[in-house]
Amino acid sequence: MTIASQHDIQKAQEKRKRQLRYAKEIGASGRNAVSLQVDSITRVVVQGFRKLIDCERCALFLMDRSTNELYFNPVGDEHTHVQEIRFPATSGVAGWVASNKQMLNIKNAYHDSRFNHEIDKQTNFRTRTILCMPVTSSQGDIVGVIQMVNKKKRDAKALRDKAKKKKSDEKNH
């Protein structure tokens, strides 16, 4: 083999290594882009439900079919330093809701055997009440579970008055 052909082979191998490295980077950036989109959508959904229900915390648990786990990344809460929490899709309140495809409205979390108090320990939070609902695809498959925690106590009369005023304003416009 001549020096020129060895040099050509070496250049070709280096080029192939660069191409593989670029392909890996492109693949990683594609996964990162999808992950960012999911995070953005999750943030919008969680903030919307949190405002609608007027609760202290809200989480959208997504189903990972490959591991049969529910998982979530806490969003919009500067008090927790937890990155991602994963647990079996049959565990806890969210797991029960996912498994049974039924809503739960729990008035006292620590008195409910389905409640997993380990999540409170991991997030340094105290759960009192839980409203948890399945999120399903149009085919009825579980996509995830939305869970609202600790509905804020408000004066019921003030809320009714606010709703009446809003309804009255809508009629007048």
C-alpha positions as CSV (number, residue, x, y, z in Angstrom):
1,M,0.0,0.0,0.0
2,T,1.4,3.4,-0.9
3,I,1.7,6.3,1.4
4,A,-0.9,8.2,-0.6
5,S,-3.5,5.5,-0.3
6,Q,-2.8,5.2,3.5
7,H,-3.3,8.9,3.8
8,D,-6.6,8.7,1.8
9,I,-7.8,5.9,4.0
10,Q,-7.0,7.8,7.1
11,K,-8.8,10.9,5.8
12,A,-11.8,8.8,4.9
13,Q,-11.8,7.3,8.5
14,E,-11.6,10.8,10.0
15,K,-14.4,12.1,7.8
16,R,-16.6,9.1,8.8
17,K,-15.9,9.7,12.5
18,R,-16.9,13.4,12.1
19,Q,-20.1,12.3,10.2
20,L,-21.0,9.9,13.0
21,R,-20.3,12.6,15.6
22,Y,-22.5,15.1,13.8
23,A,-25.2,12.4,13.4
24,K,-25.2,11.8,17.1
25,E,-25.3,15.6,17.8
26,I,-28.3,16.0,15.4
27,G,-30.1,13.1,17.0
28,A,-29.5,14.5,20.5
29,S,-30.7,17.9,19.5
30,G,-33.8,16.4,18.0
31,R,-34.5,14.6,21.3
32,N,-33.8,17.8,23.2
33,A,-36.2,19.7,20.9
34,V,-39.0,17.2,21.5
35,S,-38.2,17.2,25.3
36,L,-38.4,21.1,25.3
37,Q,-41.7,20.9,23.4
38,V,-43.1,18.4,26.0
39,D,-41.8,20.6,28.8
40,S,-43.4,23.7,27.3
41,I,-46.8,22.0,26.8
42,T,-46.6,20.5,30.3
43,R,-45.9,23.9,31.8
44,V,-48.9,25.5,29.9
45,V,-51.2,22.6,31.0
46,V,-50.1,22.6,34.6
47,Q,-50.3,26.4,35.0
48,G,-53.7,26.4,33.4
49,F,-55.1,23.8,35.7
50,R,-53.4,25.3,38.7
51,K,-55.1,28.6,38.0
52,L,-58.5,27.0,37.1
53,I,-58.7,24.9,40.2
54,D,-56.9,27.4,42.4
55,C,-54.6,24.9,44.0
56,E,-51.1,25.1,45.5
57,R,-49.5,22.6,43.1
58,C,-50.4,20.8,40.0
59,A,-48.5,17.9,38.2
60,L,-49.0,16.3,34.8
61,F,-47.7,12.7,35.1
62,L,-46.9,11.3,31.7
63,M,-47.1,7.5,30.9
64,D,-43.8,5.9,29.8
65,R,-45.1,2.7,28.2
66,S,-41.6,1.2,27.8
67,T,-41.2,1.1,31.5
68,N,-44.8,1.1,32.6
69,E,-44.1,4.1,34.8
70,L,-45.6,7.5,35.4
71,Y,-43.2,10.4,35.5
72,F,-43.1,14.2,35.8
73,N,-40.7,17.1,36.0
74,P,-41.8,19.7,38.5
75,V,-42.5,23.0,36.7
76,G,-43.1,26.4,37.9
77,D,-42.0,25.7,41.5
78,E,-38.8,27.3,42.6
79,H,-39.0,25.6,46.0
80,T,-38.2,22.1,44.8
81,H,-34.9,21.0,43.4
82,V,-36.2,17.6,42.2
83,Q,-35.5,16.9,38.5
84,E,-37.7,14.0,37.6
85,I,-39.8,11.7,39.6
86,R,-40.7,8.2,38.3
87,F,-42.9,5.5,39.9
88,P,-44.8,2.4,38.7
89,A,-48.0,3.2,36.8
90,T,-49.9,1.3,39.5
91,S,-48.5,3.1,42.5
92,G,-50.0,5.8,44.6
93,V,-53.0,8.0,43.8
94,A,-51.9,8.8,40.2
95,G,-51.2,5.1,39.6
96,W,-54.6,4.1,40.8
97,V,-56.2,6.8,38.6
98,A,-54.1,5.6,35.6
99,S,-54.9,1.9,36.2
100,N,-58.7,2.4,36.8
101,K,-59.2,5.4,34.4
102,Q,-61.3,7.1,37.1
103,M,-61.1,10.5,38.8
104,L,-60.4,10.7,42.5
105,N,-61.2,13.6,44.8
106,I,-59.4,13.0,48.1
107,K,-60.2,15.3,51.1
108,N,-57.4,14.0,53.3
109,A,-54.4,12.5,51.5
110,Y,-52.8,11.0,54.6
111,H,-55.9,9.1,55.4
112,D,-56.1,7.5,52.0
113,S,-54.1,4.2,51.6
114,R,-53.4,5.0,47.9
115,F,-51.4,8.1,48.8
116,N,-47.7,7.8,48.5
117,H,-46.2,10.1,51.2
118,E,-42.7,9.5,49.9
119,I,-43.3,12.1,47.1
120,D,-44.0,14.7,49.9
121,K,-40.7,13.7,51.5
122,Q,-38.8,14.0,48.1
123,T,-40.3,17.4,47.4
124,N,-40.4,18.7,51.0
125,F,-44.1,19.5,50.7
126,R,-47.3,18.6,52.7
127,T,-50.2,17.3,50.7
128,R,-53.7,17.8,52.2
129,T,-56.2,17.4,49.4
130,I,-55.9,15.8,45.9
131,L,-58.0,16.0,42.7
132,C,-56.6,13.6,40.2
133,M,-57.9,12.8,36.7
134,P,-56.8,10.5,33.9
135,V,-55.6,12.0,30.6
136,T,-56.6,9.7,27.7
137,S,-56.1,9.6,24.0
138,S,-59.0,9.7,21.6
139,Q,-58.8,5.8,21.6
140,G,-59.1,5.7,25.4
141,D,-55.5,4.8,26.1
142,I,-53.9,6.4,29.2
143,V,-51.5,9.2,28.1
144,G,-51.0,10.4,31.7
145,V,-52.7,11.8,34.8
146,I,-53.3,15.4,35.9
147,Q,-53.2,15.9,39.7
148,M,-54.1,19.1,41.5
149,V,-53.0,19.3,45.2
150,N,-54.3,21.4,48.1
151,K,-57.1,23.5,46.7
152,K,-56.9,26.9,48.3
153,K,-59.7,27.7,50.7
154,R,-61.8,30.6,49.5
155,D,-64.9,32.2,50.8
156,A,-67.7,30.4,49.0
157,K,-70.0,33.4,49.0
158,A,-67.2,35.6,47.5
159,L,-66.6,33.1,44.7
160,R,-70.4,32.9,43.9
161,D,-70.6,36.7,43.8
162,K,-67.5,36.8,41.5
163,A,-69.1,34.2,39.2
164,K,-72.4,36.1,39.1
165,K,-70.7,39.4,38.3
166,K,-68.7,37.8,35.5
167,K,-71.9,36.2,34.1
168,S,-73.7,39.6,34.4
169,D,-70.8,41.3,32.6
170,E,-70.9,38.8,29.8
171,K,-74.7,39.4,29.3
172,N,-74.2,43.1,29.1
173,H,-71.5,42.9,26.4
